[in-house]
């Protein structure tokens, strides 16, 4: 039985040694493979960062173009607004002048009537006294 135990012990020791050898092989492989895996993961991360940086720069470029376009449109609208304000001021001045002209026309009509009345009176006063009707 002791030989049986001894044989069993030798077999267990051999298996333990085999497991330890496999473990050392795995550790050795990990020491070799781990830097490559870390490097590949780093490269993948770098590619992702560069992709997003490119996207951000593209968006920034598009935003700058949009801002420049909007500034240009804004400047054009300011110029149009200034032009329209100038036209509005001219129109207001025209309305004032038109109103003044209407007032002058009315005054002119009143003065014509008054002048006509005065002329009529003058004509009456120039007639001989028996024909006169000077009021």
GITA-V7659 format. One record per pair of residues at least 12 apart in sequence whose C-alpha atoms are under 6 Angstrom apart, sorted by the first residue. I is the first residue (numbers start at 1). J is the second residue. If there is no record, write none. Layout:
# GITA-V7659
i-><I/I>
j-><J/J>
This chain:
# GITA-V7659
none
